Amino acid sequence: MSIATATPITSAAATPVADPGSAPTARPVFPLGWLRGLAALAVVFFHSYQNNRSGPGSAWPFSGAAHQAMLGTDLFVDMFFVLSGLVLWLPIARACADGATSRPGRVLLFRRMARLLPLYYAVVLVVWTTTNPALPGNWQDLALHLTFTHVYSDQYIFWTDGPAWSLAVEFHFYVLMALAVPLVNAAVRRTSTRRGRLVAASVLPAASIAVGLGYLLWATLTAQGAENWSIWFSPLSRGVDFGLGMGLAVLSAAGIRFGGRLRLATALVGTVALGALVMARPVSLAGEWWHPLYAAAIALGMTSIVLHDGPWPRVLDWRPLARVGALGYGVYLIHEPVMRFLGYLGLLPDARPGPQFLITAFLVVVPTIALAWLSARTLEAAGLRLLAMLDRDGRPRDYYDHLGEEDLSPTVRTRSPEPAEAPRGHQPA
């Protein structure tokens, strides 16, 4: 499961460039942080449930409909991917709608990596080091995780930190979107109509959906084994999720807005559809098709929020859940090492049938949130400070661009810096 969408889930994730001469328009801030908080907590509860399998056959704590509902919590993985597609593609789609080019693709990648890498590498290195006390250790596992390529290994995909598989999936789509930005910008410069520019913004979402469906069709027709983890958890297997999120961003940027009754209908239909899909999902490889179905129901439900300029119900801004959502990336990445450490200390209850796993979940979620809070103010904040050293175009920031030539000291004037580049020797440490 994943939570690596590093910026808060709002439409203000990036500000589009307006048409020259036009007045800037206010962009709505979508109240979606609560979804991230809900998803993060659901992931912790499911892994606590999974950790409480007991007996010689590793029986699950629940059976019947209750067990089916718990297995359905993996829909939150798809929710994370849909949200990531929406947030990352929204500023690009808005720029297309406004007739302007968006920031360079490297800026998109830098922004994601600035907050993703510090905590990710810290968790991977700490967990790997403590589980490999004697060098050289399992260096293949470490190398794969540090390069986000462990999703291509059936053996190592869930090693070190199990949830990190989805971070690797997200990383692939970050790179894909960054590579697509120059092509989209080129299309914007050559297209004179708004409709044509929006079509250019829709190419990657449509391609992601088509390739994702084609990949699942290939995987099921060739009867790939259930334990071929690198097949079923690969980036291509989640192409539909990201494509639907990006498509939702294009619809929002195009100015499509729903009325009150239609918003209520999409919210209800999306929620009911998710519940029905969870209960109807088969325990077989055919169940892999439920991931794009989950994503479609999630995207449908989200239209009630994203295809609307507000105001929204106040319950969507419920502060406790929104705060957990702001820490969601840390909660997601840290909770499994916390669970393993508490189990090593013997602080978790013995696995047994029934709701005993709720105690495990509580014991895990409290220190996890505390560590996620600490990470947000240290590791992740440090990454954002490094990002501040670059300007909006991804070049080294010029810290003296607010000064005129006459204000600069003779030392600074000895070299005329290029635009948006800080003079050497004068950048802060």
N, C-alpha and C positions, 0 to 999 in steps of 0.2 A: 504494500500500500504506500501511497505517496503524499507528500505534502510540500514538495519543493517549490512551490510558487512563492518566491521569496518576498515579493512586495505585497503589501496589504491588498486585499481583493476589493478594489474600488475602481471606478471608471477614471479616477484621477491618477492612475498609475503612470500615465505620461500625457503631456498636453500636446495636442496636434497643432500643426502650423496652419494658421489661418490664411485665406487668400489675401494677397497684397491689397491694401486699401480698405479691407473690410474690418468691421469692428469685431473684436474677440467676443465669442459667445461663451457663456458659462456652461461648464460640463457637469452633468449630474454625478454625484458620488453614490454609486450603487451600494446598498447595505447588504453585502454578501459575506462579510466577515463571520457572521454567525454560522454560516454553512461550513466554513473552515473549522471553527471550533467544534461543531457537532461532529464533523468527520474525524477530527483528531481524537476526540473522546471515544468515538465508535471503534476506531482502530485499536486503542488501548484495551477496550472491553473485549474485543474479539480475540486479541492475542492472549489476554488473561483466560478467556474461555478455552482457547486452544492449549494453553499451558496446563490446564486442569484435566486433561485426558488421563484416565487411570485404568488399572487392571492390565492383565496380560494382553488383551486385545486393544489397548489404548482407547477405551470407550469414551465417547464424548460425554460431558456432564448432562446434556439434555438429549431427548429423543423426540421424534415426531415433529409437529409443527414448530415447537420452540427451537429445536435444533435447526430446522430449515430456515427459520428467521435469523438465527445467529450466523449461519453460513452466508446469508444474504447481505451481511454488513460489508462484504467486499465491494458492494456497489459504491462505497465511498472512495475507493481507489479511482473508479471511473469519474466520480465527481471532482476529485482533485485535478485530473487530467483535463476535464472540460473547463474548469475554472482557469487553469493555466493557459489553455488555448485562447480563452476569452481575454484574459488580462494582457497577454503578450501581443495579441494581434489587434486589439482595440485601437491603440494609437496609430498603428499603420493604416487600418481601415479608415479611421477618421481623417488622416492626412489625405488619403485618396479621395474621400468625399469632398474635402475642402479644396482639392486641386493643388495640393502642395506635396512636396516630397517629405518623407519622414526622416527621422534621424538615421544615420548609417547603421547597418546591421551590427557592426562591432559594438555599438553603444548598447543595443539590446542585449548582446551577449555579456558585455562587461557588467551591466546592471544586475543580471541574474547571478553571475559568478561572484560578484563582490560580496553578496550575502550568502550564497550557497557554499562556496568553497571553505571559508574558515571553519565553520561548525562541522561540515561534512568531513574534512580532512582531520580535524581534531578527534571526532568520534572514531573514525576508521583507524587512526594511528593508535589511540589509547586502547581500543578494544583489541586490535591486532597485537599490540605489544604485550598486553597482559595475558593473552592466550598463546603467545609465542615467546616465552621468556628466554629461550636459548636460540641464538643466531645460528644459521641464517633464517630459521623459522620457515613458514610456508610463504616464500617470497612471491610465488605465482598468485596466490590469493591477494596479497597486498598490491602487487602491480596491477592486477585487473581492477580492483576497487578504486585505486588512485586514478585510473584512466577511464573509469565509467564503462569498462568493457566486460565486467563480470556477468552481464546479462547474456553474453554469448557462450557461457560455460555452464553446462548442466551440473557440474560438480561444485563450482564456487559461487553460483548466483546468489545463494542465501547465506553464505558464510559471513563471518565478521559481524555484520549488522543486517539481518534479514530484510527489513524495510528498505534498505539502500538500493534494492533492485529498481524501484520506481524512480529514484533519483537519477539513475543512469538512463532510464527511458526518457525522463524529462530533459536531461542534458542533450540527448540526440535531437529532440525537437527544438530546443533553444538554438542549436547550431543550424538546423534546417531553416528556421525562420530567419536567422541572421543572414544566411546565404541567399534567401529569397528577397530580402529587402532591396538590394540593388536592382534586381529585375523588376520589382514592383515600381520602384522610383523611375526607372527608365520608361516603363509603360505609362506612368502618369505624365511624364514630360511629353510623350508622343500622342497622348489622347486628349481630345478637346472637349469631350462630353463627360458629364458626371457619371452617366450610366456606364460608359466605357471604363472609367477609372474604378468604379465599384466592381465591374467584371474582373478587372486585373487583380483586385484585392480578394476576389473569390476563387481564383485559380488554385492556390495552395490548399485552402480548406476543402475544395471539391476533390483535389487530387489525393489528399490525405484520407478522405472517406473512401474513395474508390480503391486505393491501394490497400487500405486496411481490410475492406470487405473481401477483396481478391486474395489477400494473404490468408484470411481465415478460411476461405473456401478451399484454397490449396491445402492448408494444414488438415482440414477435416477429410477431404477427399483422399489424401494420401495416408490417412489413418496414422498420423503421428502419435506416438505413445504418450500416455498421460504424464509420464515422468520425464518427458523431453522438455524440461523447464525453459530452456533457451528458446524453444519454439513458442510456447504459450505465454511467456512473459517478455517477449522481445518488443522493441519499439514499434515494429510493424503491427504487432497484435493490438496496439492501442491507437492506431492511426485514426480510427473513427472517432474516438473520444476527443482527440485534439482537433480534428477537422470540424466536429460539431461546435466545439467552443469557439474556434475561429470564425465559423459561419455565423454564429450568434453575434460576434463582434461586428461583422459586416452588416448584418441586419440593423443593429443598433446605430452604427455609423451612417447608414442610409436614411435614417430618420423615421423608420417604421415604429409606430407607437400604437399600443393597444388601449382600448377603452376599458372602463372598470369591469364590465361584465365579462369581457373576453379574458382579461387578466385573471379574474377569479376562476374562470373555466379552465385556463391552461394550468394554473396552480393545482387545482383539484384533480384534473385528468392526469397530470404528471405524477402527482403523489400517489394516486390510486393505482396507476400503471406500475409504478415501482413496487408497491406492495404485492400486486398480482404477479409480477415477474419473479419476485423473490420466492413466493410460495409455489410457483409453477416450474421453477428451474430444475432440470433433471440432473441427477448425479451421474453424469457421463461427459464425454468429450463434447457432446452437443451443447452442454451448458456453457461452453466458451462463447457461443453466439449470444449469450445473455449480456456480455459486456457491452457490445454496441447497442443492444436494446436498452440496457440501463442508461447508457450515455444519452440516448435519444429521449428517454423519459425525463432525465435530469435537465437536459437542455430545454425541453418543453416547459417544465415547471419554472425554470429560470427566466423564461420570457416574461413572466408576470412581474419580474423585477427589472430586468435589463431593457425591455421595450417599454419603458415608462420613465418619465422625468420627475416623478415624485409629486407630492410627498408619499412616503410609504408608511405602512403600519408601524407604530413605535415598537412593537414586539420584535421587529427585525433588527433593532438596535439594542437589544437586551445586553447590557454592559458585561455581565459575567461571561456570557458565551462569546461575545465579541472580543473580549480580552484574551480568552483562550485561543480564539482564532488568530489573533495577532501573534501568538506564540506557537502557532500550529506546526510550523516547520520543525522547531526544536522539539516539541512534544512527540512528533512523529518519529524523528530520528533517534531520540534519546531513550524512549520508553523501553525498547527491547534490552539494551545493555543494562538499564536499571533493573528490569525484571530478572535478568540472569544474575546480576550481582546480589540482589535480595535472596534469590534462590540459593546461591552459593553460601550466603550467611545463614541460611536456614530460617529466614524470617517470613517466608510465605507459607500459608497453610498447606497441608498435605492435599494432593489431588484426590478428588472423590466426586461421585455423581451429585447432581443438584446445583443449587445456586452458590456454592462455596466460592466459585470464581469471582464473585462480586467483591469479596474481601481482598482477593489478590489484586483486582483492578484498583481498589481504593489505595492499597499499600503502594502500588506502582505509580498511580497518577499523581499523588501528592509530591513526592520528590521529583518526579519528571517535570511537573509544571515549574517547580522551584528552579531546577537546573535550566529549563528553557528560558525562564525569566532572566537568569544570570547570563546565559548565552546571548540573549537579545541585546543586553547592555554592555557586553564585552566583545566577544568574537564577532558577532554579526555587525555590531556598531563599528568595529575596527575596519571591517570590509567596506562599509559605507563611507568611512572617512577616506579610505584609499580611493574610492570611486570619485570623491569630490576633487581629486587632483586632476581630473579630466574635465574638459568642457563638454557642452551638449553634443558636439560632433565627435567626441572620442579622442581629441587631441589634448596634449598636456596643457593644463589651464594657465592662462596668462594672469598672474596675480597683480599686474600693474596696468591692466587695460583701462582702469578708471582714472589714471593719471595722464596728464598732458606731457608733451615733450619737455616743456619748461619746468615741470615738477620733478623730473627724474634727476638723480644725482649724476655727476660725471662718470662715476663707476658704471652705473647702469647704462649710460648713453654710449659707452664704448662699444657696445654691440647692439645692433638694431634687431630685436627679435622678430621672427615671423609672426603674423597674426595668430592669436590664440595659442601662442607658445610662451611659456614662462622663461625669462632669461636664466641662463645656467648660473648656478651658484646662489640663486635667490629663491629657490623653492624651499618650503618648510620641510623639516625632517619628517 
